[in-house]
Amino acid sequence: MPTHLNNLPEMKPFRRKLRKQMTAAEVALWLMLKNKQLVGERFLRQYSIGHFVVDFYCPKYKLSIELDGAGHFTEEGQKRDAERTEYLNSVGVKVIRFENFELFEYPMRTLDEIKKELK
């Protein structure tokens, strides 16, 4: 297993593309997380760990936040998510998931759930 897993150079073009094409839910959450707005913690967006790119990542707590839209609810999408979560957990990263509608309908509840993981 390589010793360096985060932000592999070969993943840079893909990370950049994802940052330029963020979903509405990703943009909304990023506006709440960037610049250490949430309890003073640093979050990164479209961060790669191994060959997976997570939506948001808090390095201090090794926490990945994933926002799930329609593509995640197919059989193939659920299989990919399970593989991603298994890999991330195996390298010590905790994954929490929210459906896009949760962020839009209950933004404060979503932030409260994230805060619980930052303790």
C-alpha positions in Angstrom: 0.0 0.0 0.0 1.4 3.4 -0.9 2.4 5.7 2.0 0.9 8.8 0.4 -2.8 8.4 -0.4 -4.1 12.0 -0.4 -4.4 14.1 -3.4 -2.4 11.9 -5.7 -1.0 13.9 -8.6 -2.8 11.8 -11.3 -6.1 12.7 -9.7 -5.6 16.5 -9.9 -7.4 17.0 -13.3 -10.4 15.0 -12.1 -10.5 16.9 -8.8 -10.4 20.2 -10.6 -13.2 19.1 -13.0 -15.4 18.1 -10.1 -14.8 21.5 -8.3 -15.8 23.3 -11.5 -19.0 21.2 -11.8 -20.2 21.0 -8.3 -23.9 20.2 -7.8 -26.3 22.7 -6.3 -26.2 20.8 -3.0 -22.4 20.8 -3.0 -22.3 24.5 -3.6 -24.8 25.1 -0.8 -22.8 23.0 1.7 -19.5 24.5 0.6 -20.9 28.0 1.4 -21.5 26.8 4.9 -18.2 25.0 5.4 -15.5 27.1 3.7 -13.3 29.5 5.5 -13.6 27.6 8.8 -17.2 28.7 9.3 -18.3 25.5 11.0 -16.8 25.5 14.6 -13.5 26.8 13.2 -12.6 23.6 11.4 -11.0 23.4 8.0 -12.8 21.5 5.3 -11.6 20.8 1.8 -13.8 20.1 -1.2 -13.4 17.5 -3.9 -10.4 15.9 -2.1 -8.9 12.7 -3.2 -8.0 9.8 -1.0 -6.5 7.0 -2.9 -8.4 6.9 -6.2 -11.6 8.1 -4.7 -12.7 11.8 -4.6 -14.8 12.7 -1.6 -17.2 15.7 -1.7 -15.8 17.3 1.5 -13.0 16.3 3.9 -12.0 17.5 7.3 -8.3 16.4 7.7 -8.2 17.0 11.5 -10.9 14.5 12.1 -10.4 12.3 9.0 -14.0 12.9 8.2 -15.6 12.6 4.7 -18.9 14.2 4.0 -20.8 12.8 1.0 -23.9 14.3 -0.6 -26.1 11.9 -2.4 -28.2 12.8 -5.4 -30.2 10.5 -7.8 -27.1 8.7 -9.1 -26.5 7.2 -5.7 -29.8 5.4 -5.4 -29.3 3.1 -8.3 -28.0 -0.4 -7.7 -24.7 0.5 -9.4 -24.5 3.7 -7.4 -25.0 1.9 -4.1 -22.4 -0.6 -5.0 -19.9 2.1 -5.8 -20.7 3.9 -2.6 -20.3 0.8 -0.5 -16.8 0.1 -2.1 -15.8 3.7 -1.5 -16.9 3.7 2.1 -15.2 0.3 2.7 -11.9 1.7 1.3 -12.1 5.0 3.1 -12.9 3.2 6.4 -9.9 0.9 5.8 -7.5 3.9 5.7 -9.1 5.5 8.8 -11.5 7.9 7.2 -15.1 8.1 8.6 -17.8 8.7 6.0 -21.1 10.4 6.7 -23.7 10.8 4.1 -26.6 13.1 3.5 -29.2 13.1 0.7 -29.3 16.3 -1.2 -32.9 17.1 -0.1 -31.8 16.9 3.6 -29.3 19.8 3.0 -31.9 21.9 1.3 -34.8 21.1 3.7 -32.9 20.9 6.9 -29.6 22.8 6.6 -29.2 23.4 10.4 -29.9 19.8 11.2 -27.3 18.7 8.6 -24.7 21.1 10.1 -25.6 19.8 13.6 -25.0 16.2 12.5 -21.6 17.2 11.0 -20.7 19.1 14.3 -21.4 15.9 16.3 -18.6 14.2 14.3 -16.2 16.9 15.1 -15.8 16.0 18.8 
